[in-house]
Amino acid sequence: MTETTDPVRPIRFDAGQQPDGQGTTTTKQLYADPTGHFQAGFWSSEPSRSEVTYAIDEICFVLEGTVRLTDAGGHAEIFRSGDSFVVPAGFKGTWENLEPVRKFYAIHKPATG
């Protein structure tokens, strides 16, 4: 008996992909596992600042732009094109796009019990 699996699919950055207008973001999910606990995709946004509380684990790879993450204790980290980072579930702080940002992301959503 032969098992079938999904084929490997390339994910390519589309430099023409732009946010959806006035300061909004574009999110394009490119993959989700059958359980919905793991997802990956592309995200872009214009400069903005948001207070965030993460209920998921997310790994980000910045394709373009600059992001500043500041935790609730005031510690800030800056990530630029070519950088990758993990935002763990439970993170509380501020996410700032200091210029237009484009990234690939992969998230893990813990099972709710």
PDB file as gemmi writes it, atoms N, CA and C in Angstrom:
CRYST1    1.000    1.000    1.000  90.00  90.00  90.00 P 1                      
ATOM      1  N   MET A   1       0.847  -1.173   0.000  1.00  0.00           N  
ATOM      2  CA  MET A   1       0.000   0.000   0.000  1.00  0.00           C  
ATOM      3  C   MET A   1       0.892   1.236   0.000  1.00  0.00           C  
ATOM      4  N   THR A   2       0.598   2.158  -0.876  1.00  0.00           N  
ATOM      5  CA  THR A   2       1.399   3.369  -1.011  1.00  0.00           C  
ATOM      6  C   THR A   2       0.677   4.539  -0.356  1.00  0.00           C  
ATOM      7  N   GLU A   3       1.413   5.232   0.499  1.00  0.00           N  
ATOM      8  CA  GLU A   3       0.850   6.447   1.097  1.00  0.00           C  
ATOM      9  C   GLU A   3       1.086   7.609   0.160  1.00  0.00           C  
ATOM     10  N   THR A   4       0.126   8.495   0.088  1.00  0.00           N  
ATOM     11  CA  THR A   4       0.324   9.706  -0.698  1.00  0.00           C  
ATOM     12  C   THR A   4       0.487  10.876   0.252  1.00  0.00           C  
ATOM     13  N   THR A   5       1.361  11.748  -0.118  1.00  0.00           N  
ATOM     14  CA  THR A   5       1.570  12.964   0.665  1.00  0.00           C  
ATOM     15  C   THR A   5       1.438  14.158  -0.269  1.00  0.00           C  
ATOM     16  N   ASP A   6       1.210  15.297   0.341  1.00  0.00           N  
ATOM     17  CA  ASP A   6       1.153  16.506  -0.465  1.00  0.00           C  
ATOM     18  C   ASP A   6       2.529  16.779  -1.048  1.00  0.00           C  
ATOM     19  N   PRO A   7       2.579  17.282  -2.271  1.00  0.00           N  
ATOM     20  CA  PRO A   7       3.882  17.590  -2.864  1.00  0.00           C  
ATOM     21  C   PRO A   7       4.508  18.809  -2.181  1.00  0.00           C  
ATOM     22  N   VAL A   8       5.818  18.901  -2.257  1.00  0.00           N  
ATOM     23  CA  VAL A   8       6.516  20.089  -1.778  1.00  0.00           C  
ATOM     24  C   VAL A   8       6.130  21.239  -2.706  1.00  0.00           C  
ATOM     25  N   ARG A   9       5.759  22.355  -2.091  1.00  0.00           N  
ATOM     26  CA  ARG A   9       5.363  23.518  -2.884  1.00  0.00           C  
ATOM     27  C   ARG A   9       6.295  24.679  -2.581  1.00  0.00           C  
ATOM     28  N   PRO A  10       6.822  25.336  -3.602  1.00  0.00           N  
ATOM     29  CA  PRO A  10       7.679  26.496  -3.348  1.00  0.00           C  
ATOM     30  C   PRO A  10       6.839  27.669  -2.852  1.00  0.00           C  
ATOM     31  N   ILE A  11       7.457  28.483  -2.025  1.00  0.00           N  
ATOM     32  CA  ILE A  11       6.842  29.737  -1.585  1.00  0.00           C  
ATOM     33  C   ILE A  11       7.765  30.835  -2.064  1.00  0.00           C  
ATOM     34  N   ARG A  12       7.268  31.675  -2.914  1.00  0.00           N  
ATOM     35  CA  ARG A  12       8.104  32.726  -3.485  1.00  0.00           C  
ATOM     36  C   ARG A  12       7.543  34.088  -3.113  1.00  0.00           C  
ATOM     37  N   PHE A  13       8.463  34.990  -2.811  1.00  0.00           N  
ATOM     38  CA  PHE A  13       8.094  36.364  -2.489  1.00  0.00           C  
ATOM     39  C   PHE A  13       7.703  37.077  -3.767  1.00  0.00           C  
ATOM     40  N   ASP A  14       6.546  37.693  -3.742  1.00  0.00           N  
ATOM     41  CA  ASP A  14       6.059  38.477  -4.869  1.00  0.00           C  
ATOM     42  C   ASP A  14       6.278  39.943  -4.538  1.00  0.00           C  
ATOM     43  N   ALA A  15       7.290  40.555  -5.144  1.00  0.00           N  
ATOM     44  CA  ALA A  15       7.608  41.953  -4.853  1.00  0.00           C  
ATOM     45  C   ALA A  15       6.450  42.874  -5.205  1.00  0.00           C  
ATOM     46  N   GLY A  16       5.544  42.427  -6.064  1.00  0.00           N  
ATOM     47  CA  GLY A  16       4.391  43.241  -6.425  1.00  0.00           C  
ATOM     48  C   GLY A  16       3.269  43.184  -5.398  1.00  0.00           C  
ATOM     49  N   GLN A  17       3.343  42.247  -4.445  1.00  0.00           N  
ATOM     50  CA  GLN A  17       2.311  42.118  -3.416  1.00  0.00           C  
ATOM     51  C   GLN A  17       2.356  43.343  -2.527  1.00  0.00           C  
ATOM     52  N   GLN A  18       1.280  44.070  -2.445  1.00  0.00           N  
ATOM     53  CA  GLN A  18       1.220  45.310  -1.679  1.00  0.00           C  
ATOM     54  C   GLN A  18       0.094  45.244  -0.661  1.00  0.00           C  
ATOM     55  N   PRO A  19       0.213  46.031   0.422  1.00  0.00           N  
ATOM     56  CA  PRO A  19      -0.900  46.111   1.369  1.00  0.00           C  
ATOM     57  C   PRO A  19      -2.176  46.565   0.676  1.00  0.00           C  
ATOM     58  N   ASP A  20      -3.306  46.266   1.303  1.00  0.00           N  
ATOM     59  CA  ASP A  20      -4.622  46.518   0.723  1.00  0.00           C  
ATOM     60  C   ASP A  20      -5.105  47.959   0.852  1.00  0.00           C  
ATOM     61  N   GLY A  21      -4.244  48.926   0.755  1.00  0.00           N  
ATOM     62  CA  GLY A  21      -4.734  50.303   0.803  1.00  0.00           C  
ATOM     63  C   GLY A  21      -4.223  51.062   2.002  1.00  0.00           C  
ATOM     64  N   GLN A  22      -5.053  51.880   2.576  1.00  0.00           N  
ATOM     65  CA  GLN A  22      -4.680  52.894   3.541  1.00  0.00           C  
ATOM     66  C   GLN A  22      -4.223  52.314   4.880  1.00  0.00           C  
ATOM     67  N   GLY A  23      -2.935  51.986   4.973  1.00  0.00           N  
ATOM     68  CA  GLY A  23      -2.371  51.537   6.226  1.00  0.00           C  
ATOM     69  C   GLY A  23      -2.811  50.156   6.676  1.00  0.00           C  
ATOM     70  N   THR A  24      -3.485  49.424   5.818  1.00  0.00           N  
ATOM     71  CA  THR A  24      -3.947  48.092   6.197  1.00  0.00           C  
ATOM     72  C   THR A  24      -2.883  47.059   5.866  1.00  0.00           C  
ATOM     73  N   THR A  25      -3.187  45.835   6.159  1.00  0.00           N  
ATOM     74  CA  THR A  25      -2.242  44.758   5.911  1.00  0.00           C  
ATOM     75  C   THR A  25      -2.781  43.767   4.903  1.00  0.00           C  
ATOM     76  N   THR A  26      -1.872  42.987   4.368  1.00  0.00           N  
ATOM     77  CA  THR A  26      -2.215  41.866   3.506  1.00  0.00           C  
ATOM     78  C   THR A  26      -1.712  40.605   4.193  1.00  0.00           C  
ATOM     79  N   THR A  27      -2.551  39.616   4.325  1.00  0.00           N  
ATOM     80  CA  THR A  27      -2.148  38.315   4.833  1.00  0.00           C  
ATOM     81  C   THR A  27      -2.580  37.277   3.817  1.00  0.00           C  
ATOM     82  N   LYS A  28      -1.640  36.463   3.395  1.00  0.00           N  
ATOM     83  CA  LYS A  28      -1.961  35.396   2.446  1.00  0.00           C  
ATOM     84  C   LYS A  28      -1.462  34.081   3.040  1.00  0.00           C  
ATOM     85  N   GLN A  29      -2.394  33.294   3.559  1.00  0.00           N  
ATOM     86  CA  GLN A  29      -2.034  31.986   4.099  1.00  0.00           C  
ATOM     87  C   GLN A  29      -1.668  31.077   2.942  1.00  0.00           C  
ATOM     88  N   LEU A  30      -0.489  30.492   3.017  1.00  0.00           N  
ATOM     89  CA  LEU A  30      -0.010  29.626   1.950  1.00  0.00           C  
ATOM     90  C   LEU A  30      -0.097  28.144   2.299  1.00  0.00           C  
ATOM     91  N   TYR A  31      -0.204  27.855   3.600  1.00  0.00           N  
ATOM     92  CA  TYR A  31      -0.297  26.467   4.024  1.00  0.00           C  
ATOM     93  C   TYR A  31      -0.975  26.408   5.387  1.00  0.00           C  
ATOM     94  N   ALA A  32      -1.792  25.388   5.595  1.00  0.00           N  
ATOM     95  CA  ALA A  32      -2.344  25.062   6.909  1.00  0.00           C  
ATOM     96  C   ALA A  32      -2.416  23.546   7.001  1.00  0.00           C  
ATOM     97  N   ASP A  33      -1.968  23.005   8.127  1.00  0.00           N  
ATOM     98  CA  ASP A  33      -2.070  21.558   8.286  1.00  0.00           C  
ATOM     99  C   ASP A  33      -3.538  21.189   8.529  1.00  0.00           C  
ATOM    100  N   PRO A  34      -3.882  19.928   8.389  1.00  0.00           N  
ATOM    101  CA  PRO A  34      -5.287  19.521   8.531  1.00  0.00           C  
ATOM    102  C   PRO A  34      -5.910  19.859   9.886  1.00  0.00           C  
ATOM    103  N   THR A  35      -5.095  19.961  10.939  1.00  0.00           N  
ATOM    104  CA  THR A  35      -5.639  20.284  12.259  1.00  0.00           C  
ATOM    105  C   THR A  35      -5.849  21.780  12.464  1.00  0.00           C  
ATOM    106  N   GLY A  36      -5.219  22.586  11.625  1.00  0.00           N  
ATOM    107  CA  GLY A  36      -5.300  24.036  11.789  1.00  0.00           C  
ATOM    108  C   GLY A  36      -4.366  24.576  12.854  1.00  0.00           C  
ATOM    109  N   HIS A  37      -3.518  23.720  13.423  1.00  0.00           N  
ATOM    110  CA  HIS A  37      -2.598  24.164  14.475  1.00  0.00           C  
ATOM    111  C   HIS A  37      -1.306  24.749  13.915  1.00  0.00           C  
ATOM    112  N   PHE A  38      -0.987  24.460  12.652  1.00  0.00           N  
ATOM    113  CA  PHE A  38       0.219  24.997  12.024  1.00  0.00           C  
ATOM    114  C   PHE A  38      -0.181  25.674  10.726  1.00  0.00           C  
ATOM    115  N   GLN A  39       0.297  26.907  10.562  1.00  0.00           N  
ATOM    116  CA  GLN A  39       0.009  27.669   9.351  1.00  0.00           C  
ATOM    117  C   GLN A  39       1.251  28.446   8.937  1.00  0.00           C  
ATOM    118  N   ALA A  40       1.353  28.728   7.645  1.00  0.00           N  
ATOM    119  CA  ALA A  40       2.464  29.520   7.132  1.00  0.00           C  
ATOM    120  C   ALA A  40       1.954  30.392   6.007  1.00  0.00           C  
ATOM    121  N   GLY A  41       2.600  31.542   5.818  1.00  0.00           N  
ATOM    122  CA  GLY A  41       2.160  32.423   4.757  1.00  0.00           C  
ATOM    123  C   GLY A  41       2.996  33.677   4.633  1.00  0.00           C  
ATOM    124  N   PHE A  42       2.404  34.636   3.951  1.00  0.00           N  
ATOM    125  CA  PHE A  42       3.021  35.921   3.629  1.00  0.00           C  
ATOM    126  C   PHE A  42       2.203  37.013   4.285  1.00  0.00           C  
ATOM    127  N   TRP A  43       2.876  38.041   4.803  1.00  0.00           N  
ATOM    128  CA  TRP A  43       2.194  39.161   5.470  1.00  0.00           C  
ATOM    129  C   TRP A  43       2.903  40.446   5.083  1.00  0.00           C  
ATOM    130  N   SER A  44       2.161  41.499   4.838  1.00  0.00           N  
ATOM    131  CA  SER A  44       2.761  42.802   4.564  1.00  0.00           C  
ATOM    132  C   SER A  44       1.911  43.883   5.202  1.00  0.00           C  
ATOM    133  N   SER A  45       2.572  44.991   5.524  1.00  0.00           N  
ATOM    134  CA  SER A  45       1.870  46.104   6.148  1.00  0.00           C  
ATOM    135  C   SER A  45       2.663  47.389   5.953  1.00  0.00           C  
ATOM    136  N   GLU A  46       1.953  48.475   5.950  1.00  0.00           N  
ATOM    137  CA  GLU A  46       2.573  49.794   5.922  1.00  0.00           C  
ATOM    138  C   GLU A  46       3.046  50.140   7.337  1.00  0.00           C  
ATOM    139  N   PRO A  47       3.779  51.253   7.509  1.00  0.00           N  
ATOM    140  CA  PRO A  47       4.196  51.650   8.857  1.00  0.00           C  
ATOM    141  C   PRO A  47       2.990  51.750   9.794  1.00  0.00           C  
ATOM    142  N   SER A  48       3.160  51.191  10.991  1.00  0.00           N  
ATOM    143  CA  SER A  48       2.070  51.184  11.963  1.00  0.00           C  
ATOM    144  C   SER A  48       2.623  50.790  13.323  1.00  0.00           C  
ATOM    145  N   ARG A  49       1.783  50.919  14.329  1.00  0.00           N  
ATOM    146  CA  ARG A  49       2.155  50.548  15.707  1.00  0.00           C  
ATOM    147  C   ARG A  49       0.945  49.889  16.347  1.00  0.00           C  
ATOM    148  N   SER A  50       1.155  48.709  16.971  1.00  0.00           N  
ATOM    149  CA  SER A  50       0.054  47.984  17.591  1.00  0.00           C  
ATOM    150  C   SER A  50       0.498  47.393  18.921  1.00  0.00           C  
ATOM    151  N   GLU A  51      -0.392  47.424  19.890  1.00  0.00           N  
ATOM    152  CA  GLU A  51      -0.194  46.678  21.123  1.00  0.00           C  
ATOM    153  C   GLU A  51      -0.612  45.246  20.818  1.00  0.00           C  
ATOM    154  N   VAL A  52       0.224  44.268  21.189  1.00  0.00           N  
ATOM    155  CA  VAL A  52      -0.049  42.878  20.855  1.00  0.00           C  
ATOM    156  C   VAL A  52       0.050  41.984  22.085  1.00  0.00           C  
ATOM    157  N   THR A  53      -0.753  40.944  22.076  1.00  0.00           N  
ATOM    158  CA  THR A  53      -0.671  39.864  23.052  1.00  0.00           C  
ATOM    159  C   THR A  53      -0.756  38.581  22.249  1.00  0.00           C  
ATOM    160  N   TYR A  54       0.304  37.798  22.256  1.00  0.00           N  
ATOM    161  CA  TYR A  54       0.381  36.604  21.425  1.00  0.00           C  
ATOM    162  C   TYR A  54      -0.187  35.384  22.143  1.00  0.00           C  
ATOM    163  N   ALA A  55      -1.119  34.699  21.487  1.00  0.00           N  
ATOM    164  CA  ALA A  55      -1.655  33.425  21.968  1.00  0.00           C  
ATOM    165  C   ALA A  55      -1.088  32.280  21.134  1.00  0.00           C  
ATOM    166  N   ILE A  56      -0.199  32.618  20.182  1.00  0.00           N  
ATOM    167  CA  ILE A  56       0.411  31.656  19.269  1.00  0.00           C  
ATOM    168  C   ILE A  56       1.927  31.799  19.351  1.00  0.00           C  
ATOM    169  N   ASP A  57       2.645  30.809  18.843  1.00  0.00           N  
ATOM    170  CA  ASP A  57       4.082  30.926  18.608  1.00  0.00           C  
ATOM    171  C   ASP A  57       4.245  31.278  17.136  1.00  0.00           C  
ATOM    172  N   GLU A  58       5.093  32.269  16.836  1.00  0.00           N  
ATOM    173  CA  GLU A  58       5.285  32.680  15.438  1.00  0.00           C  
ATOM    174  C   GLU A  58       6.761  32.856  15.148  1.00  0.00           C  
ATOM    175  N   ILE A  59       7.205  32.278  14.020  1.00  0.00           N  
ATOM    176  CA  ILE A  59       8.536  32.570  13.515  1.00  0.00           C  
ATOM    177  C   ILE A  59       8.353  33.464  12.296  1.00  0.00           C  
ATOM    178  N   CYS A  60       9.154  34.504  12.235  1.00  0.00           N  
ATOM    179  CA  CYS A  60       9.054  35.490  11.156  1.00  0.00           C  
ATOM    180  C   CYS A  60      10.384  35.589  10.424  1.00  0.00           C  
ATOM    181  N   PHE A  61      10.314  35.752   9.116  1.00  0.00           N  
ATOM    182  CA  PHE A  61      11.484  36.045   8.297  1.00  0.00           C  
ATOM    183  C   PHE A  61      11.185  37.326   7.551  1.00  0.00           C  
ATOM    184  N   VAL A  62      11.906  38.390   7.882  1.00  0.00           N  
ATOM    185  CA  VAL A  62      11.648  39.706   7.284  1.00  0.00           C  
ATOM    186  C   VAL A  62      12.258  39.746   5.886  1.00  0.00           C  
ATOM    187  N   LEU A  63      11.406  39.960   4.902  1.00  0.00           N  
ATOM    188  CA  LEU A  63      11.845  40.068   3.512  1.00  0.00           C  
ATOM    189  C   LEU A  63      12.228  41.508   3.178  1.00  0.00           C  
ATOM    190  N   GLU A  64      11.439  42.452   3.670  1.00  0.00           N  
ATOM    191  CA  GLU A  64      11.677  43.877   3.437  1.00  0.00           C  
ATOM    192  C   GLU A  64      11.199  44.652   4.647  1.00  0.00           C  
ATOM    193  N   GLY A  65      11.848  45.764   4.914  1.00  0.00           N  
ATOM    194  CA  GLY A  65      11.375  46.659   5.953  1.00  0.00           C  
ATOM    195  C   GLY A  65      12.067  46.475   7.283  1.00  0.00           C  
ATOM    196  N   THR A  66      11.551  47.200   8.274  1.00  0.00           N  
ATOM    197  CA  THR A  66      12.116  47.196   9.618  1.00  0.00           C  
ATOM    198  C   THR A  66      10.992  47.113  10.640  1.00  0.00           C  
ATOM    199  N   VAL A  67      11.160  46.195  11.601  1.00  0.00           N  
ATOM    200  CA  VAL A  67      10.187  45.972  12.666  1.00  0.00           C  
ATOM    201  C   VAL A  67      10.885  46.228  14.002  1.00  0.00           C  
ATOM    202  N   ARG A  68      10.181  46.892  14.925  1.00  0.00           N  
ATOM    203  CA  ARG A  68      10.674  47.008  16.296  1.00  0.00           C  
ATOM    204  C   ARG A  68       9.657  46.349  17.208  1.00  0.00           C  
ATOM    205  N   LEU A  69      10.122  45.370  17.995  1.00  0.00           N  
ATOM    206  CA  LEU A  69       9.282  44.727  18.998  1.00  0.00           C  
ATOM    207  C   LEU A  69       9.772  45.182  20.367  1.00  0.00           C  
ATOM    208  N   THR A  70       8.836  45.651  21.194  1.00  0.00           N  
ATOM    209  CA  THR A  70       9.160  46.089  22.543  1.00  0.00           C  
ATOM    210  C   THR A  70       8.300  45.301  23.502  1.00  0.00           C  
ATOM    211  N   ASP A  71       8.950  44.579  24.442  1.00  0.00           N  
ATOM    212  CA  ASP A  71       8.173  43.774  25.381  1.00  0.00           C  
ATOM    213  C   ASP A  71       7.594  44.641  26.490  1.00  0.00           C  
ATOM    214  N   ALA A  72       6.741  44.055  27.315  1.00  0.00           N  
ATOM    215  CA  ALA A  72       6.050  44.794  28.370  1.00  0.00           C  
ATOM    216  C   ALA A  72       7.018  45.421  29.367  1.00  0.00           C  
ATOM    217  N   GLY A  73       8.226  44.868  29.467  1.00  0.00           N  
ATOM    218  CA  GLY A  73       9.241  45.414  30.364  1.00  0.00           C  
ATOM    219  C   GLY A  73      10.045  46.555  29.758  1.00  0.00           C  
ATOM    220  N   GLY A  74       9.789  46.863  28.472  1.00  0.00           N  
ATOM    221  CA  GLY A  74      10.478  47.967  27.816  1.00  0.00           C  
ATOM    222  C   GLY A  74      11.694  47.579  26.998  1.00  0.00           C  
ATOM    223  N   HIS A  75      12.049  46.286  26.944  1.00  0.00           N  
ATOM    224  CA  HIS A  75      13.181  45.834  26.134  1.00  0.00           C  
ATOM    225  C   HIS A  75      12.768  45.811  24.661  1.00  0.00           C  
ATOM    226  N   ALA A  76      13.541  46.493  23.818  1.00  0.00           N  
ATOM    227  CA  ALA A  76      13.217  46.576  22.391  1.00  0.00           C  
ATOM    228  C   ALA A  76      14.267  45.856  21.557  1.00  0.00           C  
ATOM    229  N   GLU A  77      13.806  45.223  20.490  1.00  0.00           N  
ATOM    230  CA  GLU A  77      14.667  44.600  19.489  1.00  0.00           C  
ATOM    231  C   GLU A  77      14.223  45.092  18.125  1.00  0.00           C  
ATOM    232  N   ILE A  78      15.193  45.351  17.236  1.00  0.00           N  
ATOM    233  CA  ILE A  78      14.890  45.783  15.867  1.00  0.00           C  
ATOM    234  C   ILE A  78      15.304  44.679  14.909  1.00  0.00           C  
ATOM    235  N   PHE A  79      14.421  44.383  13.942  1.00  0.00           N  
ATOM    236  CA  PHE A  79      14.661  43.351  12.943  1.00  0.00           C  
ATOM    237  C   PHE A  79      14.501  43.978  11.560  1.00  0.00           C  
ATOM    238  N   ARG A  80      15.459  43.662  10.689  1.00  0.00           N  
ATOM    239  CA  ARG A  80      15.479  44.232   9.333  1.00  0.00           C  
ATOM    240  C   ARG A  80      15.451  43.124   8.286  1.00  0.00           C  
ATOM    241  N   SER A  81      15.363  43.548   7.042  1.00  0.00           N  
ATOM    242  CA  SER A  81      15.375  42.613   5.921  1.00  0.00           C  
ATOM    243  C   SER A  81      16.493  41.586   6.097  1.00  0.00           C  
ATOM    244  N   GLY A  82      16.126  40.309   5.981  1.00  0.00           N  
ATOM    245  CA  GLY A  82      17.080  39.218   6.139  1.00  0.00           C  
ATOM    246  C   GLY A  82      17.109  38.633   7.533  1.00  0.00           C  
ATOM    247  N   ASP A  83      16.528  39.323   8.515  1.00  0.00           N  
ATOM    248  CA  ASP A  83      16.495  38.814   9.889  1.00  0.00           C  
ATOM    249  C   ASP A  83      15.326  37.867  10.084  1.00  0.00           C  
ATOM    250  N   SER A  84      15.494  36.949  11.027  1.00  0.00           N  
ATOM    251  CA  SER A  84      14.387  36.093  11.447  1.00  0.00           C  
ATOM    252  C   SER A  84      14.324  36.131  12.963  1.00  0.00           C  
ATOM    253  N   PHE A  85      13.122  35.873  13.496  1.00  0.00           N  
ATOM    254  CA  PHE A  85      12.926  35.911  14.938  1.00  0.00           C  
ATOM    255  C   PHE A  85      11.680  35.124  15.304  1.00  0.00           C  
ATOM    256  N   VAL A  86      11.596  34.763  16.585  1.00  0.00           N  
ATOM    257  CA  VAL A  86      10.449  34.032  17.106  1.00  0.00           C  
ATOM    258  C   VAL A  86       9.746  34.910  18.127  1.00  0.00           C  
ATOM    259  N   VAL A  87       8.421  34.983  18.014  1.00  0.00           N  
ATOM    260  CA  VAL A  87       7.588  35.630  19.024  1.00  0.00           C  
ATOM    261  C   VAL A  87       6.840  34.496  19.724  1.00  0.00           C  
ATOM    262  N   PRO A  88       7.145  34.251  21.004  1.00  0.00           N  
ATOM    263  CA  PRO A  88       6.517  33.124  21.694  1.00  0.00           C  
ATOM    264  C   PRO A  88       5.108  33.444  22.177  1.00  0.00           C  
ATOM    265  N   ALA A  89       4.287  32.422  22.291  1.00  0.00           N  
ATOM    266  CA  ALA A  89       2.967  32.591  22.898  1.00  0.00           C  
ATOM    267  C   ALA A  89       3.168  33.198  24.281  1.00  0.00           C  
ATOM    268  N   GLY A  90       2.329  34.164  24.617  1.00  0.00           N  
ATOM    269  CA  GLY A  90       2.437  34.847  25.893  1.00  0.00           C  
ATOM    270  C   GLY A  90       3.132  36.196  25.802  1.00  0.00           C  
ATOM    271  N   PHE A  91       3.795  36.478  24.658  1.00  0.00           N  
ATOM    272  CA  PHE A  91       4.462  37.772  24.499  1.00  0.00           C  
ATOM    273  C   PHE A  91       3.431  38.889  24.546  1.00  0.00           C  
ATOM    274  N   LYS A  92       3.728  39.914  25.331  1.00  0.00           N  
ATOM    275  CA  LYS A  92       2.899  41.128  25.375  1.00  0.00           C  
ATOM    276  C   LYS A  92       3.814  42.312  25.146  1.00  0.00           C  
ATOM    277  N   GLY A  93       3.369  43.215  24.293  1.00  0.00           N  
ATOM    278  CA  GLY A  93       4.192  44.380  24.018  1.00  0.00           C  
ATOM    279  C   GLY A  93       3.681  45.157  22.830  1.00  0.00           C  
ATOM    280  N   THR A  94       4.637  45.787  22.140  1.00  0.00           N  
ATOM    281  CA  THR A  94       4.323  46.644  20.999  1.00  0.00           C  
ATOM    282  C   THR A  94       5.048  46.138  19.762  1.00  0.00           C  
ATOM    283  N   TRP A  95       4.297  46.033  18.670  1.00  0.00           N  
ATOM    284  CA  TRP A  95       4.849  45.702  17.352  1.00  0.00           C  
ATOM    285  C   TRP A  95       4.782  46.985  16.538  1.00  0.00           C  
ATOM    286  N   GLU A  96       5.952  47.432  16.042  1.00  0.00           N  
ATOM    287  CA  GLU A  96       5.991  48.635  15.214  1.00  0.00           C  
ATOM    288  C   GLU A  96       6.645  48.316  13.875  1.00  0.00           C  
ATOM    289  N   ASN A  97       5.963  48.672  12.803  1.00  0.00           N  
ATOM    290  CA  ASN A  97       6.550  48.639  11.466  1.00  0.00           C  
ATOM    291  C   ASN A  97       7.111  50.036  11.242  1.00  0.00           C  
ATOM    292  N   LEU A  98       8.421  50.156  11.238  1.00  0.00           N  
ATOM    293  CA  LEU A  98       9.045  51.462  11.098  1.00  0.00           C  
ATOM    294  C   LEU A  98       9.055  51.943   9.657  1.00  0.00           C  
ATOM    295  N   GLU A  99       8.832  51.030   8.742  1.00  0.00           N  
ATOM    296  CA  GLU A  99       8.689  51.305   7.306  1.00  0.00           C  
ATOM    297  C   GLU A  99       7.849  50.160   6.747  1.00  0.00           C  
ATOM    298  N   PRO A 100       7.457  50.207   5.487  1.00  0.00           N  
ATOM    299  CA  PRO A 100       6.665  49.081   4.960  1.00  0.00           C  
ATOM    300  C   PRO A 100       7.396  47.760   5.189  1.00  0.00           C  
ATOM    301  N   VAL A 101       6.651  46.756   5.638  1.00  0.00           N  
ATOM    302  CA  VAL A 101       7.228  45.462   6.009  1.00  0.00           C  
ATOM    303  C   VAL A 101       6.558  44.359   5.197  1.00  0.00           C  
ATOM    304  N   ARG A 102       7.394  43.403   4.777  1.00  0.00           N  
ATOM    305  CA  ARG A 102       6.916  42.188   4.147  1.00  0.00           C  
ATOM    306  C   ARG A 102       7.657  41.034   4.807  1.00  0.00           C  
ATOM    307  N   LYS A 103       6.920  39.979   5.167  1.00  0.00           N  
ATOM    308  CA  LYS A 103       7.552  38.849   5.860  1.00  0.00           C  
ATOM    309  C   LYS A 103       6.867  37.545   5.481  1.00  0.00           C  
ATOM    310  N   PHE A 104       7.624  36.458   5.626  1.00  0.00           N  
ATOM    311  CA  PHE A 104       7.046  35.130   5.667  1.00  0.00           C  
ATOM    312  C   PHE A 104       6.864  34.795   7.131  1.00  0.00           C  
ATOM    313  N   TYR A 105       5.834  34.040   7.438  1.00  0.00           N  
ATOM    314  CA  TYR A 105       5.588  33.652   8.811  1.00  0.00           C  
ATOM    315  C   TYR A 105       5.183  32.179   8.868  1.00  0.00           C  
ATOM    316  N   ALA A 106       5.426  31.581  10.029  1.00  0.00           N  
ATOM    317  CA  ALA A 106       4.892  30.258  10.350  1.00  0.00           C  
ATOM    318  C   ALA A 106       4.417  30.351  11.781  1.00  0.00           C  
ATOM    319  N   ILE A 107       3.197  29.880  12.022  1.00  0.00           N  
ATOM    320  CA  ILE A 107       2.638  29.958  13.373  1.00  0.00           C  
ATOM    321  C   ILE A 107       2.189  28.591  13.845  1.00  0.00           C  
ATOM    322  N   HIS A 108       2.256  28.436  15.151  1.00  0.00           N  
ATOM    323  CA  HIS A 108       1.739  27.254  15.798  1.00  0.00           C  
ATOM    324  C   HIS A 108       0.673  27.720  16.780  1.00  0.00           C  
ATOM    325  N   LYS A 109      -0.533  27.209  16.628  1.00  0.00           N  
ATOM    326  CA  LYS A 109      -1.627  27.516  17.534  1.00  0.00           C  
ATOM    327  C   LYS A 109      -1.774  26.339  18.491  1.00  0.00           C  
ATOM    328  N   PRO A 110      -1.558  26.581  19.793  1.00  0.00           N  
ATOM    329  CA  PRO A 110      -1.729  25.475  20.735  1.00  0.00           C  
ATOM    330  C   PRO A 110      -3.165  24.972  20.732  1.00  0.00           C  
ATOM    331  N   ALA A 111      -3.309  23.680  20.991  1.00  0.00           N  
ATOM    332  CA  ALA A 111      -4.657  23.108  21.101  1.00  0.00           C  
ATOM    333  C   ALA A 111      -5.349  23.695  22.328  1.00  0.00           C  
ATOM    334  N   THR A 112      -6.600  24.016  22.188  1.00  0.00           N  
ATOM    335  CA  THR A 112      -7.351  24.512  23.338  1.00  0.00           C  
ATOM    336  C   THR A 112      -8.017  23.324  24.015  1.00  0.00           C  
ATOM    337  N   GLY A 113      -8.032  23.331  25.312  1.00  0.00           N  
ATOM    338  CA  GLY A 113      -8.562  22.163  26.000  1.00  0.00           C  
ATOM    339  C   GLY A 113      -9.672  22.522  26.826  1.00  0.00           C  
TER     340      GLY A 113                                                      
END                                                                             
